[in-house]
């Protein structure tokens, strides 16, 4: 399996230690990778789920294979030769979850979240937020998109042992960025819809083959997921993907968009977004144009909320927020001033309060409802530049 392909070591000394936080909720969290189908029309995702504690559980690698370091180096630095440096600094870091841990049955059934990654990312780079949500009793599906927006990804062909890689693609010269990105966002949203359909198959008892042959039998999910309680979530390009998925699939009850990059969505679709969206923005990324687009949605639906977390930058909502060391900061951009643990707590609590409200959950997540109004330390409604213009 991908995640077990490197020896277990501490993180390289140049990068210090990546300390991704364990989930704060009542459940232990398990994790596995699932690939369905032998073509690029199939699906690939990392699954985070409540699990039973198991002694001596293995923790999966954060960067699943060296090819992903090469993809990150190419995307972030435009220098593929830096991949060896990344492998040394972050290649051995692990996620504090139980790899293929035994699924924890739930008679009341878990709600489902489908998570869409940002531009140049992939399925494992949001492990902190996915782990946190799973620890509170969600099954979280972190997709890896095949629209050439991932740093890299792959599928296993029907020919035994053969992989085909799909690399990140920049906007071709002479092509307008909107048209290129708009085509991608539609493909991404359709992958979210196909993922939900796959889970409908699993819960109806259909046999779904995981071509990666992991230890977790997907049939254990059959009576444990509530498909009347499904949300879609994402960061940046994934945030706008989540908004579009609401239009394409009525079964999605709501969306949580982390620092959504609204640019790729065509204007004609805004009136079609009838379901509520929670926009959780960082302080440094959004533009007035982007927030104006979010406000178009909030003016149509009073349940759509826009909040901004002060002291955060775009990468604050990814696992990179937890990477120490000046080298990593230099590679992946400036850091926010807000402690990343506090940033994650605000993001996840606001999301949980919103999900409780719109998935009709019987939990106590409404204790964090104030965050949805932008009340509390570090959180403001809408965007800081709107506030400073008053």
VOGU-3710 file (C-alpha; in Angstrom, 3 decimals, decimal comma):
1> xxxxxxxxxx> 0,000/0,000/0,000  1,157/3,551/-0,758  1,138/4,735/2,786  3,442/2,030/4,026  6,087/2,358/1,332  8,653/4,300/3,381  10,354/3,209/6,616  9,099/4,666/9,864  11,422/7,463/10,945  11,102/10,816/12,610
11> xxxxxxxxxx> 10,862/13,852/10,372  14,141/15,026/8,852  16,196/17,273/11,124  16,087/20,163/8,645  12,327/20,465/9,040  12,015/19,756/12,744  9,031/17,567/13,512  5,667/17,844/11,829  3,233/17,566/14,695  -0,221/17,194/13,199
21> xxxxxxxxxx> -2,701/17,342/16,075  -4,808/14,300/16,948  -8,574/14,788/16,858  -10,112/16,455/19,928  -13,489/14,703/19,621  -14,640/11,577/21,484  -13,762/9,072/18,728  -10,447/7,519/17,750  -9,818/8,042/14,035  -8,971/5,433/11,422
31> xxxxxxxxxx> -7,808/6,016/7,896  -7,428/4,131/4,604  -6,968/4,850/0,902  -9,570/3,819/-1,646  -9,209/3,674/-5,424  -12,150/2,520/-7,518  -11,849/1,693/-11,221  -8,883/1,297/-13,564  -9,274/4,504/-15,610  -9,045/8,214/-14,890
41> xxxxxxxxxx> -12,865/8,209/-14,717  -12,589/6,199/-11,486  -12,171/7,726/-8,024  -9,338/8,045/-5,527  -9,672/9,249/-1,945  -8,396/8,939/1,588  -11,113/7,923/4,036  -11,103/9,193/7,651  -13,599/7,522/10,000  -14,339/6,829/13,676
51> xxxxxxxxxx> -12,516/3,643/14,668  -12,006/1,323/17,600  -8,742/1,787/19,524  -6,106/-0,767/18,604  -2,802/-1,400/20,369  0,273/-0,867/18,210  -1,674/0,798/15,387  0,443/1,987/12,476  0,199/5,661/11,535  0,088/6,435/7,790
61> xxxxxxxxxx> 2,612/8,644/6,053  1,512/12,244/5,534  3,138/12,404/2,076  2,127/8,989/0,729  4,928/8,527/-1,833  8,013/10,316/-3,136  6,191/11,214/-6,376  4,043/13,616/-4,355  7,169/15,435/-3,122  8,189/15,846/-6,767
71> xxxxxxxxxx> 4,719/17,174/-7,591  4,812/19,638/-4,680  8,286/20,848/-5,647  7,158/21,356/-9,229  3,972/23,189/-8,223  5,265/25,310/-5,337  8,791/26,045/-6,531  8,667/25,221/-10,245  11,812/23,230/-9,468  11,455/19,481/-9,593
81> xxxxxxxxxx> 15,020/19,017/-8,272  13,817/20,252/-4,849  11,790/17,075/-4,414  14,748/15,305/-2,757  14,990/18,173/-0,260  11,256/17,880/0,469  11,569/14,096/0,847  14,263/14,615/3,481  12,341/17,285/5,396  8,741/16,052/5,225
91> xxxxxxxxxx> 8,836/12,618/3,567  8,782/10,627/6,814  6,116/12,563/8,734  3,044/10,635/9,850  -0,596/11,381/10,580  -1,853/10,613/14,132  -4,573/8,189/13,030  -4,838/4,392/12,898  -4,005/3,050/9,428  -6,782/0,605/8,447
101> xxxxxxxxxx> -8,021/0,783/12,053  -11,162/-1,283/12,807  -14,287/0,696/11,862  -16,446/1,687/14,846  -20,079/0,717/14,160  -22,790/3,291/14,883  -26,470/2,359/15,129  -27,549/5,985/14,564  -25,237/6,170/11,489  -22,528/8,731/10,793
111> xxxxxxxxxx> -23,057/11,805/8,609  -20,799/12,039/5,533  -18,498/14,858/4,384  -16,853/14,871/0,952  -13,739/17,090/0,977  -12,166/18,741/-2,089  -8,505/19,857/-2,037  -7,027/23,101/-3,349  -4,916/23,845/-6,424  -1,583/21,986/-6,330
121> xxxxxxxxxx> -2,620/19,917/-3,289  -3,740/16,289/-2,926  -5,779/14,024/-0,659  -3,528/14,042/2,441  -2,700/17,745/2,882  -5,862/18,454/4,913  -5,351/15,573/7,341  -5,618/17,853/10,404  -9,128/19,129/9,626  -10,314/15,749/8,269
131> xxxxxxxxxx> -9,033/13,979/11,402  -10,702/16,553/13,644  -14,093/16,170/11,928  -13,870/12,349/11,984  -13,095/12,477/15,720  -16,485/14,168/16,231  -18,347/11,373/14,464  -18,180/12,030/10,711  -17,003/9,841/7,883  -14,785/12,149/5,796
141> xxxxxxxxxx> -13,823/11,418/2,195  -10,746/13,426/1,110  -10,832/13,247/-2,682  -7,808/13,431/-4,977  -8,961/15,168/-8,152  -7,939/14,045/-11,633  -8,510/17,343/-13,472  -4,745/18,169/-13,512  -5,193/20,475/-10,476  -3,552/18,086/-7,972
151> xxxxxxxxxx> 0,232/18,415/-7,524  0,181/14,905/-8,958  -2,042/11,842/-8,772  -2,342/8,449/-10,437  -4,573/5,516/-11,249  -3,818/1,813/-11,531  -4,542/0,461/-14,992  -6,144/-2,935/-15,512  -2,685/-4,249/-16,410  -1,291/-5,655/-13,168
161> xxxxxxxxxx> 1,146/-3,346/-11,384  0,987/-0,532/-13,957  0,294/3,032/-12,818  -0,522/6,063/-14,909  0,321/9,450/-13,406  -1,691/12,649/-13,923  0,537/15,674/-13,335  -0,340/19,240/-12,426  -1,015/21,382/-15,480  -0,576/25,148/-15,681
171> xxxxxxxxxx> -2,918/27,289/-17,785  -1,755/26,786/-21,396  -0,271/29,858/-23,042  -2,816/31,835/-24,999  -5,771/30,288/-23,141  -7,934/32,410/-20,856  -7,562/31,269/-17,252  -11,293/31,439/-16,528  -12,203/28,919/-19,251  -9,417/26,547/-18,224
181> xxxxxxxxxx> -10,335/26,689/-14,516  -14,085/26,619/-15,165  -13,741/23,310/-17,013  -11,698/21,955/-14,100  -14,177/23,066/-11,433  -16,989/21,283/-13,259  -14,945/18,080/-13,446  -14,088/18,383/-9,740  -17,718/18,916/-8,722  -18,747/15,927/-10,840
191> xxxxxxxxxx> -16,110/13,825/-9,032  -17,740/14,880/-5,735  -21,135/13,782/-7,085  -19,726/10,447/-8,322  -18,192/9,884/-4,880  -21,575/10,356/-3,231  -23,081/7,882/-5,720  -20,335/5,400/-4,848  -21,311/5,669/-1,171  -24,956/5,146/-2,136
201> xxxxxxxxxx> -23,831/1,899/-3,814  -21,827/0,856/-0,742  -24,707/1,563/1,660  -27,157/-0,316/-0,565  -24,962/-3,408/-0,223  -23,263/-3,360/-3,633  -19,774/-4,830/-3,632  -17,194/-2,109/-4,364  -13,674/-3,237/-5,181  -10,794/-1,176/-3,788
211> xxxxxxxxxx> -8,035/-1,743/-6,345  -5,410/-0,837/-3,713  -6,399/-3,986/-1,750  -6,343/-2,306/1,648  -7,311/-4,207/4,788  -10,528/-2,283/5,477  -13,517/-4,011/3,882  -15,772/-1,225/2,549  -18,858/-3,350/3,255  -18,480/-2,417/6,975
221> xxxxxxxxxx> -19,806/1,031/6,011  -23,110/-0,427/4,762  -25,348/0,217/7,794  -23,235/2,966/9,326  -23,599/6,021/7,072  -26,648/8,282/6,971  -27,017/9,462/3,367  -29,720/11,924/4,353  -26,950/13,852/6,173  -24,312/14,659/3,579
231> xxxxxxxxxx> -22,225/17,830/3,238  -19,518/18,888/0,803  -16,464/20,850/1,916  -13,213/22,109/0,428  -10,364/24,609/0,518  -9,597/27,295/-2,078  -10,280/25,687/-5,488  -11,967/22,983/-3,406  -14,127/25,626/-1,700  -15,661/26,770/-4,970
241> xxxxxxxxxx> -15,887/23,098/-6,018  -18,060/22,501/-2,937  -20,357/25,402/-3,910  -20,770/24,029/-7,452  -21,401/20,493/-6,120  -24,483/21,885/-4,327  -25,885/22,865/-7,728  -25,107/19,507/-9,333  -26,342/17,205/-6,563  -29,512/17,838/-4,507
251> xxxxxxxxxx> -28,451/15,243/-1,900  -25,754/17,635/-0,615  -27,554/19,524/2,155  -24,960/22,277/2,647  -21,352/23,258/1,924  -18,412/24,512/3,990  -15,983/26,534/1,870  -12,562/27,264/3,408  -11,068/30,398/1,822  -12,932/29,705/-1,412
261> xxxxxxxxxx> -11,369/30,852/-4,692  -14,577/32,067/-6,351  -13,013/33,068/-9,700  -13,737/29,853/-11,697  -17,517/29,810/-11,135  -19,655/31,286/-13,929  -22,072/34,058/-12,906  -25,116/32,315/-14,364  -24,853/29,623/-11,651  -25,158/31,923/-8,628
271> xxxxxxxxxx> -28,994/31,939/-8,662  -28,878/28,105/-8,761  -27,146/27,812/-5,357  -30,172/27,375/-3,105  -28,510/25,487/-0,231  -26,647/27,189/2,636  -22,888/27,732/2,478  -20,510/28,562/5,324  -17,571/30,590/3,989  -14,647/30,556/6,451
281> xxxxxxxxxx> -12,094/33,013/5,065  -8,522/33,789/6,070  -7,414/37,361/6,604  -4,859/37,664/3,808  -6,240/35,812/0,762  -9,614/37,182/-0,266  -10,259/40,085/-2,644  -13,260/42,454/-2,582  -14,429/40,817/-5,857  -14,372/37,345/-4,343
291> xxxxxxxxxx> -16,239/38,398/-1,189  -18,794/40,239/-3,349  -19,508/36,894/-5,044  -19,984/35,226/-1,653  -22,349/38,036/-0,670  -24,427/37,348/-3,786  -25,095/33,916/-2,303  -25,716/35,196/1,228  -28,233/37,756/-0,055  -30,252/34,862/-1,541
301> xxxxxxxxxx> -30,030/32,579/1,476  -30,076/33,976/5,009  -28,501/30,720/6,249  -25,346/31,337/4,184  -22,648/32,788/6,445  -19,328/34,533/5,774  -16,742/34,784/8,551  -13,045/35,657/8,555  -10,433/34,329/10,977  -7,969/37,100/11,861
311> xxxxxxxxxx> -4,231/36,381/11,896  -4,489/33,700/9,205  -3,134/33,261/5,690  -4,325/30,970/2,896  -2,106/28,056/3,999  -3,411/28,329/7,598  -6,290/26,013/6,625  -3,921/23,281/5,391  -1,555/20,961/7,249  1,353/23,230/6,258
321> xxxxxxxxxx> 0,313/25,475/9,162  1,752/22,806/11,493  5,141/22,534/9,780  7,963/24,097/11,782  11,209/25,492/10,457  12,170/28,514/8,375  12,909/26,354/5,354  9,312/25,178/5,074  7,970/28,699/5,649  10,176/29,912/2,833
331> xxxxxxxxxx> 8,923/27,188/0,498  5,223/27,407/1,241  4,793/31,093/1,979  4,200/33,355/4,956  2,743/32,110/8,196  -0,262/33,509/9,971  0,141/35,134/13,379  -2,666/33,048/14,924  -1,544/29,810/16,580  -2,407/27,029/14,080
341> xxxxxxxxxx> -4,049/24,912/16,799  -6,380/27,794/17,605  -7,049/28,353/13,902  -7,978/24,704/13,446  -10,228/24,804/16,527  -12,122/27,855/15,227  -12,466/26,395/11,722  -13,677/22,992/12,884  -16,025/24,321/15,577  -17,656/26,796/13,195
351> xxxxxxxxxx> -18,035/23,983/10,649  -19,506/21,629/13,286  -22,037/24,242/14,457  -23,070/24,875/10,845  -23,313/21,136/10,060  -25,389/20,511/13,198  -27,859/23,156/12,030  -28,191/21,993/8,413  -27,789/18,226/8,779  -30,117/18,138/11,818
361> xxxxxxxxxx> -27,545/16,417/14,007  -28,331/15,385/17,577  -25,072/16,696/19,035  -23,983/19,656/21,146  -22,159/21,424/18,326  -24,590/24,348/18,640  -22,472/25,419/21,648  -20,261/27,047/18,977  -23,076/28,875/17,157  -21,588/32,277/18,075
371> xxxxxxxxxx> -18,738/31,606/15,658  -21,224/31,569/12,760  -22,050/35,195/13,547  -18,381/36,154/13,714  -18,555/36,565/17,490  -15,561/35,812/19,657  -11,841/36,305/19,708  -10,106/36,155/16,283  -13,338/35,845/14,275  -15,117/38,655/12,427
381> xxxxxxxxxx> -18,162/38,571/10,166  -17,406/38,877/6,441  -13,961/40,239/5,579  -11,493/42,516/7,391  -11,156/44,953/4,487  -14,935/45,455/4,602  -14,632/46,255/8,302  -11,724/48,671/7,818  -13,686/50,607/5,198  -16,508/51,411/7,606
//
